[in-house]
Amino acid sequence: MDQPLNRSNKDPAALVASAKRALRIEHNGVKMLMEAMDGTLGEAFVQAFELIRSTHGRVILSGVGKSGHIARKIAATLASTGTPALFVHAAETSHGDLGMITSDDVLLVLSTSGETADLRNLLRYAQRFEIPLIAMTSRAQSTLAVAATVVLPIPSAPEACPIGLAPTTSTTLQLALGDALAIALLEDKGFSAIQFRDFHPGGKLGASLTYVREIMHSGERMPLCGADCLMSQAILVMTEKSFGCLGIIAEDGSLCGLITDGDLRRHMCVDLLKLPASEIMTLQPKVIDPNVFAREALSLMNAQKITSLFVVEENKPVGIIHIHDLLRLGLQ
């Protein structure tokens, strides 16, 4: 038998108030960070940006403890937005991982205090091989800051932790500043959604950045017939292709209409099979270009409450996609 949850005796309103207090403290910290960008921090930010922009190697991020976790995330963000980056744990650098760092790289080291003992060998290595070092720290006179080429001074904002010990606001500011640096570099490179997709082929990101042309059904898979085709034949084509619709093409090969299951029900009569497709079709059907992203196709389908879309170029059908194709990609 499952044990009952051990519920807190604290008033729910008090819990919400506690959460809002923490968020307010961190929000105020971010405001301090923004204000600092108008002064020394802004000048250092530009220097750090130029240092990374001009490097021939990678951005090597490092840190210990919570700063290490943030450094790892910044490295991932940089790498995924076009700036080659790698996280190296400061404690492991003394056990062989210094070999991951070359003289072509630039170091970005995070430490709130700037006095973490595990950083010493890393700092000596950077100095010995003249590797540029960017320090992100709250103490401008710390060992890390003194050894740095550029210092990104994080404002000394109160931690959200009520006892002032758990890194909370300080790590939020590190992460925010790291994101700002990554975005500045992204914009400078003109990094596009297409390039972003190259680094994110899996999951929902990769799915949403898949082109319609990559998933459309083309050639003999398309349900098509001419405008003068009798409905007796048109229904057979429609049933065989299994898209729940039929594209009607004009003499010049352009898509001039569409027949859906709904159109068949609306025109149901004794002579239906003897009628030409042109008398049953809906004019000006919704279509999509093959060079747009799949997410746009899904958005159009949802907005129009339809399940299939013909893909056209110069108004001529080149493919068809079904909503199931999009759902299989993982789009919702």
C-alpha positions as CSV (number, residue, x, y, z in Angstrom):
1,M,0.0,0.0,0.0
2,D,1.4,3.4,-1.0
3,Q,2.4,5.7,1.9
4,P,0.5,9.0,2.1
5,L,2.4,12.1,1.0
6,N,4.1,13.9,3.8
7,R,2.4,17.3,3.4
8,S,3.7,20.5,4.9
9,N,1.8,22.1,7.7
10,K,2.7,25.6,6.3
11,D,-0.1,27.7,5.1
12,P,-0.4,27.6,1.2
13,A,-0.6,31.4,1.1
14,A,2.7,31.6,3.1
15,L,4.3,29.2,0.6
16,V,3.3,31.4,-2.3
17,A,4.5,34.5,-0.5
18,S,7.8,32.8,0.1
19,A,8.1,32.0,-3.6
20,K,7.2,35.5,-4.6
21,R,9.8,36.9,-2.2
22,A,12.5,34.8,-3.8
23,L,11.5,35.8,-7.3
24,R,11.4,39.5,-6.2
25,I,14.9,39.3,-4.8
26,E,16.2,37.7,-8.0
27,H,14.3,40.1,-10.2
28,N,15.9,43.0,-8.3
29,G,19.2,41.4,-8.9
30,V,18.6,41.3,-12.7
31,K,17.6,45.0,-12.5
32,M,21.0,45.7,-10.8
33,L,22.7,43.8,-13.6
34,M,20.9,45.8,-16.3
35,E,21.8,49.1,-14.6
36,A,25.5,48.0,-14.3
37,M,25.6,47.5,-18.1
38,D,25.5,51.3,-18.4
39,G,28.9,51.5,-16.6
40,T,31.9,49.4,-16.0
41,L,30.1,46.1,-16.8
42,G,29.0,47.3,-20.2
43,E,32.6,48.3,-21.1
44,A,33.8,44.9,-19.9
45,F,31.0,43.2,-21.8
46,V,32.2,44.8,-25.1
47,Q,35.8,43.7,-24.4
48,A,34.7,40.1,-23.6
49,F,32.6,40.0,-26.8
50,E,35.5,41.2,-28.9
51,L,37.8,38.7,-27.3
52,I,35.5,35.8,-28.0
53,R,34.7,37.1,-31.5
54,S,38.3,37.2,-32.5
55,T,39.4,33.9,-31.1
56,H,40.5,31.2,-33.5
57,G,39.6,28.4,-31.1
58,R,36.8,27.7,-28.7
59,V,35.4,29.3,-25.6
60,I,36.4,27.1,-22.7
61,L,34.0,27.6,-19.7
62,S,34.9,26.5,-16.2
63,G,33.8,26.8,-12.6
64,V,33.2,24.9,-9.5
65,G,29.9,24.1,-7.6
66,K,26.9,26.0,-8.6
67,S,29.0,28.3,-10.8
68,G,30.2,25.2,-12.6
69,H,26.6,24.1,-13.3
70,I,25.9,27.6,-14.8
71,A,29.2,27.5,-16.8
72,R,28.1,24.2,-18.3
73,K,24.8,25.6,-19.4
74,I,26.4,28.8,-20.9
75,A,28.8,26.5,-22.8
76,A,25.8,24.6,-24.2
77,T,24.0,27.8,-25.2
78,L,27.1,29.2,-26.9
79,A,27.7,26.0,-28.8
80,S,24.1,25.7,-30.0
81,T,24.1,29.3,-31.3
82,G,27.2,29.1,-33.4
83,T,30.0,29.8,-31.0
84,P,32.1,26.7,-30.4
85,A,32.3,26.1,-26.7
86,L,33.3,23.5,-24.2
87,F,32.9,23.1,-20.4
88,V,35.9,21.9,-18.4
89,H,35.4,21.3,-14.7
90,A,38.0,23.3,-12.8
91,A,38.7,20.4,-10.3
92,E,39.5,18.0,-13.2
93,T,41.9,20.4,-14.9
94,S,44.6,19.3,-12.3
95,H,44.1,15.7,-13.4
96,G,44.7,15.9,-17.1
97,D,41.9,18.0,-18.5
98,L,44.2,21.0,-19.0
99,G,45.0,19.2,-22.2
100,M,41.6,20.2,-23.5
101,I,42.6,23.8,-23.6
102,T,44.8,25.2,-26.3
103,S,46.5,28.6,-26.9
104,D,43.9,29.3,-29.6
105,D,41.1,29.2,-27.0
106,V,39.7,31.8,-24.7
107,L,38.7,31.0,-21.1
108,L,35.5,32.2,-19.4
109,V,35.7,31.3,-15.8
110,L,32.8,31.7,-13.3
111,S,33.2,32.2,-9.6
112,T,31.2,34.4,-7.3
113,S,34.1,34.8,-4.8
114,G,36.9,34.5,-7.3
115,E,38.9,32.6,-4.6
116,T,38.0,29.0,-5.3
117,A,41.1,26.9,-4.6
118,D,40.3,24.5,-7.5
119,L,40.9,27.4,-10.0
120,R,44.6,27.9,-9.1
121,N,46.1,25.5,-11.5
122,L,43.8,26.6,-14.3
123,L,44.8,30.2,-13.7
124,R,48.5,29.3,-13.8
125,Y,48.0,27.4,-17.0
126,A,46.3,30.3,-18.7
127,Q,49.1,32.6,-17.6
128,R,51.9,30.2,-18.7
129,F,50.5,29.8,-22.2
130,E,49.1,33.3,-22.5
131,I,45.5,32.1,-22.9
132,P,43.0,35.1,-22.7
133,L,40.9,34.8,-19.6
134,I,37.5,36.4,-19.0
135,A,36.4,36.3,-15.3
136,M,32.8,36.5,-14.2
137,T,32.9,37.3,-10.5
138,S,31.4,39.5,-7.8
139,R,34.8,40.5,-6.4
140,A,36.9,42.8,-8.5
141,Q,40.0,42.3,-6.4
142,S,39.8,38.6,-6.1
143,T,42.6,36.2,-7.3
144,L,40.5,35.3,-10.3
145,A,39.9,38.9,-11.3
146,V,43.5,39.9,-10.9
147,A,44.6,37.1,-13.2
148,A,42.0,37.9,-15.8
149,T,42.3,39.7,-19.1
150,V,38.8,41.0,-18.8
151,V,36.6,41.1,-15.7
152,L,32.8,40.9,-15.9
153,P,31.8,42.3,-12.5
154,I,28.6,40.7,-11.3
155,P,26.7,43.1,-8.9
156,S,26.7,41.9,-5.2
157,A,23.0,41.4,-5.0
158,P,21.3,39.7,-2.0
159,E,20.8,36.0,-2.4
160,A,17.2,34.8,-2.4
161,C,18.2,32.2,0.2
162,P,16.9,33.5,3.5
163,I,20.1,32.6,5.3
164,G,22.2,34.1,2.5
165,L,24.3,31.0,1.8
166,A,22.8,29.0,-1.1
167,P,23.8,30.5,-4.4
168,T,20.5,31.8,-6.0
169,T,20.6,35.4,-7.1
170,S,24.3,35.2,-7.9
171,T,23.9,32.2,-10.2
172,T,20.8,33.8,-11.9
173,L,22.9,36.8,-12.7
174,Q,25.7,34.6,-14.1
175,L,23.3,32.8,-16.3
176,A,21.6,36.0,-17.5
177,L,24.9,37.6,-18.4
178,G,26.1,34.4,-20.2
179,D,22.8,34.4,-22.2
180,A,23.3,38.0,-23.1
181,L,26.8,37.3,-24.3
182,A,25.6,34.3,-26.4
183,I,22.8,36.4,-28.0
184,A,25.2,39.2,-28.8
185,L,27.5,36.8,-30.6
186,L,24.5,35.1,-32.3
187,E,23.3,38.4,-33.7
188,D,26.8,39.5,-34.8
189,K,27.2,36.3,-36.8
190,G,23.7,36.6,-38.4
191,F,23.0,33.1,-37.0
192,S,19.8,31.9,-38.8
193,A,17.0,29.4,-37.9
194,I,18.5,27.2,-40.6
195,Q,21.8,27.1,-38.9
196,F,20.1,26.6,-35.6
197,R,18.3,23.5,-36.9
198,D,21.7,22.1,-38.0
199,F,22.6,21.9,-34.3
200,H,19.2,20.8,-33.1
201,P,18.1,18.0,-35.5
202,G,16.2,16.1,-32.7
203,G,13.2,16.8,-30.5
204,K,10.6,19.5,-30.9
205,L,13.1,22.1,-32.0
206,G,14.3,20.0,-34.9
207,A,10.8,19.1,-35.8
208,S,9.6,22.7,-35.9
209,L,12.5,23.6,-38.1
210,T,11.9,20.9,-40.6
211,Y,10.9,22.1,-44.1
212,V,7.6,21.1,-45.6
213,R,9.4,19.8,-48.7
214,E,11.2,17.3,-46.5
215,I,8.0,15.6,-45.3
216,M,5.6,16.1,-48.2
217,H,4.3,13.2,-50.3
218,S,5.0,13.8,-54.0
219,G,4.7,12.2,-57.4
220,E,2.3,9.3,-57.6
221,R,1.3,9.7,-54.0
222,M,-0.6,12.9,-54.7
223,P,-4.4,12.5,-55.1
224,L,-5.0,14.4,-58.3
225,C,-7.4,14.4,-61.2
226,G,-8.5,16.8,-64.0
227,A,-11.4,19.2,-63.7
228,D,-13.4,17.2,-66.3
229,C,-12.9,13.8,-64.5
230,L,-16.2,12.2,-63.6
231,M,-16.8,11.7,-59.9
232,S,-17.0,7.9,-60.4
233,Q,-13.3,7.9,-61.2
234,A,-12.5,10.8,-58.8
235,I,-13.8,9.0,-55.8
236,L,-11.7,5.9,-56.7
237,V,-8.5,8.1,-56.8
238,M,-9.5,9.9,-53.6
239,T,-10.0,6.5,-51.8
240,E,-6.8,5.0,-53.1
241,K,-4.5,7.8,-52.0
242,S,-6.1,8.0,-48.5
243,F,-5.6,11.7,-47.7
244,G,-9.3,12.4,-47.4
245,C,-9.2,14.9,-50.2
246,L,-8.6,15.2,-53.9
247,G,-6.8,18.0,-55.8
248,I,-8.3,19.2,-59.0
249,I,-5.9,20.4,-61.7
250,A,-6.6,22.7,-64.7
251,E,-5.3,22.1,-68.2
252,D,-2.2,24.2,-67.5
253,G,-1.4,21.9,-64.5
254,S,-2.3,24.5,-61.8
255,L,-4.3,23.5,-58.8
256,C,-7.8,25.0,-59.4
257,G,-9.9,23.2,-56.7
258,L,-10.2,20.7,-54.0
259,I,-12.7,18.0,-53.1
260,T,-13.0,16.8,-49.5
261,D,-15.1,14.2,-47.7
262,G,-17.3,17.1,-46.7
263,D,-17.8,18.2,-50.3
264,L,-19.0,14.7,-51.1
265,R,-21.6,14.8,-48.3
266,R,-22.8,18.2,-49.3
267,H,-23.3,17.2,-52.9
268,M,-24.7,13.7,-52.3
269,C,-27.4,12.9,-54.9
270,V,-28.4,10.1,-57.2
271,D,-26.3,11.5,-60.1
272,L,-23.2,12.3,-58.1
273,L,-21.0,9.7,-59.8
274,K,-22.0,11.2,-63.2
275,L,-21.0,14.8,-62.4
276,P,-17.6,16.2,-63.3
277,A,-15.2,17.1,-60.5
278,S,-15.4,20.8,-61.5
279,E,-19.0,20.9,-60.2
280,I,-18.2,19.4,-56.8
281,M,-14.8,21.1,-56.0
282,T,-14.2,24.0,-53.7
283,L,-12.4,26.8,-55.4
284,Q,-9.2,28.5,-54.1
285,P,-8.1,25.7,-51.7
286,K,-5.6,26.5,-48.9
287,V,-2.1,25.6,-50.0
288,I,1.5,26.0,-48.7
289,D,4.9,26.6,-50.1
290,P,7.5,23.8,-49.9
291,N,10.1,26.1,-48.4
292,V,8.4,27.0,-45.2
293,F,8.8,25.3,-41.9
294,A,6.6,22.4,-40.8
295,R,5.4,24.4,-37.7
296,E,3.8,26.9,-40.1
297,A,1.9,24.2,-41.9
298,L,0.6,22.9,-38.6
299,S,-0.4,26.4,-37.6
300,L,-2.3,26.9,-40.8
301,M,-4.1,23.5,-40.5
302,N,-5.2,24.3,-36.9
303,A,-6.4,27.8,-37.9
304,Q,-8.4,26.5,-40.9
305,K,-9.5,23.2,-39.1
306,I,-8.2,21.1,-42.0
307,T,-6.2,17.9,-42.0
308,S,-4.4,18.0,-45.4
309,L,-2.6,20.7,-47.4
310,F,-1.4,20.7,-51.0
311,V,2.1,22.0,-51.5
312,V,2.4,24.2,-54.5
313,E,5.1,26.1,-56.5
314,E,3.8,28.7,-59.0
315,N,0.3,27.3,-58.2
316,K,1.2,23.8,-59.4
317,P,1.0,20.9,-56.9
318,V,4.3,19.4,-56.0
319,G,3.3,17.5,-52.9
320,I,0.7,17.0,-50.1
321,I,1.1,16.8,-46.4
322,H,-1.3,15.4,-43.8
323,I,-1.6,16.4,-40.2
324,H,-0.4,13.0,-39.2
325,D,2.9,13.7,-40.9
326,L,3.4,16.7,-38.6
327,L,2.3,14.8,-35.5
328,R,4.7,12.1,-36.2
329,L,7.5,14.7,-36.2
330,G,6.5,15.6,-32.6
331,L,4.8,18.9,-33.4
332,Q,1.7,19.8,-31.4
